[in-house]
Every structure is written in C-alpha cells, then in structure tokens.
C-alpha cells in the first residue's frame, strides 16, 4: 500500500465526513457536521492510498500560539502502517512553519503521541482547548481523554529523537488515571522507525 499525504480540498469534505462519522465510537471522536468540515477544509490533511482516502486530521487553531490535532482518523483497513503517526508529524511540521509555539491533542490513546515526543499534561495546561470546546461538551469533566502537548521551535524537526513521558505535579507524579496503568511505553528505535516511516510517502 503506497500512501501519500496531501492538503484537503472542498471536494474532500464529504469523504472526510464519512470517515469521521464511521469511526466516532472506535476513535472516541467528537462528531463533526459536513458544514463544519467544509468551513475548516483548508486545515485538513488527508492520507490517500490507491485513490481512496484512508486517513485525515485537522490542524485547528486554538490561539495565535497553540494549535490542536483534531479529528485524527485512520480507516480500519489501513491501520497498523503508522499512517496516523505520519499525519501527526506532518501537522507538527506545518504548525511549526505557521509559527505556533505548541501543538496539542486530546486523546484516549496517548501512546501514538508520546512516541512522537508529546508529553501527557494536566488538562488545565491547555486552557485554550477547555475554553474553546470542553466547557460546552456533554462529556466535560468525565470524557476520560488525556491532554498531550508538544513544544515547537520554528525550523526544528517535528519528531524529537526520544519520547517524553508524563509531567510531574510539583514533587510527585500526576495521579494515575484509569488507562495509564495499561499504557506501556518502550524506548523508540530511531533507525527502525525511519525504516518503517519510509513505507509512507509524504507529499
């Protein structure tokens, strides 16, 4: 499977809507309307394989200094090929070029982000997201998502050489949340990851 990334166009709005809608439960995604996707289509990146869209995500602006990876989806038939990680890395590069200082995401499975250098942080460390989406969400304070954050430097590599883990609260480590006990972080073999990433061509 040869996969390429490209910026979405208005003609992709319906396909992105179908991809997000069909993975709401599996991906713990917030629903998006087709109109909302169309309004933000210029911020979406899609992954294409054999002429079909198999993944997508939006680089959503939360403030002049922070952007969010939103509506990250990989079709079930294309999972296990690091397409999601490649999309995240691509958005991180775009965010750095655009001048954002921080890239964040809210996710039920932070391991993919941690492997790319994101750090799990308290939700209150991303107040822009809370103000923008969380306070009006029906799952506010009970969603079970992790907040992850990556500090960006203009012109720097989007994917750090080694992953971060969890940020400490003061002198202690943040209290465990239910899924943390099942999250196993292993050192990243840089050469191995580069060989695996080589399977995906980023346009």
C-alpha positions in Angstrom: 0.0 0.0 0.0 1.6 3.3 -1.2 0.2 6.1 0.9 0.6 9.8 0.2 -0.5 12.9 2.2 -2.0 16.0 0.7 -4.0 19.0 1.8 -7.7 18.5 1.6 -9.9 20.4 -0.9 -13.6 21.2 -0.8 -14.3 18.1 -2.9 -13.0 16.0 0.0 -15.4 17.3 2.6 -18.0 14.6 2.1 -15.4 11.8 2.3 -13.8 13.2 5.5 -17.3 13.5 7.0 -18.0 9.8 6.2 -14.6 8.8 7.6 -15.1 10.7 10.8 -18.7 9.6 11.2 -18.0 5.9 10.7 -15.2 6.0 13.4 -16.9 8.0 16.1 -17.1 5.2 18.6 -13.9 3.4 17.7 -11.8 6.6 17.7 -13.6 8.3 20.6 -14.1 11.2 18.2 -16.3 14.3 18.6 -18.9 14.4 15.8 -18.4 16.9 13.0 -21.1 18.2 10.6 -20.3 18.3 6.9 -20.8 22.0 7.0 -18.2 22.4 9.8 -15.7 20.2 7.9 -16.3 22.3 4.8 -15.7 25.5 6.7 -12.3 24.2 8.0 -11.3 22.1 5.0 -8.2 24.2 4.4 -6.7 23.0 7.6 -7.2 19.3 6.9 -4.6 16.9 5.7 -5.7 13.6 4.2 -3.9 10.3 3.6 -4.6 8.6 0.2 -3.9 5.0 -0.8 -4.9 3.5 -4.2 -7.1 6.5 -4.8 -9.1 6.2 -1.6 -8.9 8.5 1.5 -7.7 6.3 4.4 -6.9 8.9 7.0 -7.3 12.6 7.9 -6.7 15.2 10.6 -7.2 18.9 11.1 -4.6 21.4 12.3 -7.0 23.5 14.3 -6.1 27.0 15.6 -6.9 27.5 19.3 -4.9 30.7 19.7 -2.1 32.6 18.0 0.4 30.4 19.8 -1.3 27.0 20.1 -2.9 24.6 17.6 -4.6 21.2 18.0 -4.6 17.9 16.2 -8.3 17.4 15.7 -10.4 14.6 14.1 -7.5 12.3 13.6 -8.8 9.2 11.9 -7.3 6.2 10.1 -9.6 3.8 8.3 -9.7 0.3 9.9 -8.4 -1.3 6.7 -5.3 0.9 6.8 -4.4 0.7 10.5 -1.0 -0.7 11.7 1.0 1.1 9.0 1.9 4.2 11.1 -0.3 6.4 8.9 -1.7 8.2 12.0 1.8 8.9 13.3 2.9 10.2 9.9 -0.1 12.6 9.8 0.7 13.9 13.3 4.3 14.5 12.4 3.2 16.3 9.2 0.8 18.5 11.1 3.6 19.3 13.7 5.8 20.4 10.8 3.0 22.6 9.4 2.3 24.1 12.8 6.0 24.9 13.3 6.2 26.6 9.9 3.0 28.5 10.7 4.6 29.9 13.8 2.7 28.1 16.5 4.6 27.5 19.7 2.7 24.5 20.9 0.8 21.6 19.3 -1.7 19.7 21.5 -4.3 17.0 21.2 -6.9 15.3 23.5 -6.9 11.6 23.0 -8.0 8.3 24.7 -4.8 6.6 23.4 -1.8 8.9 24.1 0.8 6.3 23.2 1.0 7.3 19.5 1.6 10.9 20.5 4.1 10.1 23.3 6.2 8.1 20.8 6.5 11.3 18.7 7.7 13.4 21.6 4.4 14.7 23.1 4.1 14.9 26.9 1.0 14.0 28.8 -0.1 17.1 30.8 -3.0 18.1 33.1 -5.9 19.4 31.1 -5.7 22.8 32.8 -2.3 23.3 31.0 -4.3 23.7 27.8 -6.8 26.3 28.8 -7.4 27.3 25.2 -8.9 23.9 24.4 -11.1 23.9 27.5 -12.4 27.4 26.7 -12.9 26.5 23.0 -14.6 23.1 23.2 -14.6 21.4 26.6 -16.9 23.7 28.7 -19.8 23.2 26.2 -19.2 19.4 25.7 -21.6 16.9 27.3 -18.6 14.9 28.4 -16.9 17.8 30.2 -15.0 16.5 33.3 -15.9 12.9 32.5 -14.5 12.3 29.0 -11.5 10.2 30.1 -9.3 11.8 27.5 -5.6 12.6 28.0 -4.2 16.0 27.1 -0.9 15.8 25.3 1.4 18.7 24.3 4.4 19.2 22.1 6.5 22.3 22.3 7.5 23.5 18.8 10.5 25.6 17.7 10.4 27.3 14.3 12.5 25.3 11.8 13.1 22.4 14.3 12.5 18.8 13.5 8.9 17.9 14.2 9.6 14.5 15.6 12.1 14.5 18.6 14.7 11.7 18.9 13.2 10.3 22.0 9.7 10.3 23.5 8.6 12.2 26.6 6.5 10.5 29.3 4.5 12.3 32.0 4.8 15.7 33.6 5.1 15.7 37.4 2.8 17.7 39.6 5.2 19.6 41.9 7.4 17.0 43.7 5.2 14.0 42.8 3.9 12.3 39.7 0.4 13.1 38.4 -2.2 10.8 39.9 -2.9 7.8 37.7 -5.9 7.8 35.5 -7.6 4.5 34.7 -5.8 3.8 31.4 -2.3 4.9 32.5 -1.7 1.6 34.2 -2.2 -0.2 30.9 -0.1 2.2 28.9 3.4 0.7 28.3 6.0 3.0 26.9 9.0 1.4 25.3 12.2 3.2 24.0 12.0 4.2 20.4 14.5 2.8 18.0 15.1 5.7 15.7 16.6 3.7 12.9 13.7 1.2 12.9 11.1 4.0 13.0 12.8 5.7 10.0 12.7 2.4 8.1 9.0 2.0 8.9 8.2 5.6 8.0 9.9 5.1 4.6 6.9 3.0 3.6 4.8 6.2 3.5 5.5 8.9 1.0 4.6 12.4 2.3 3.6 14.8 -0.4 
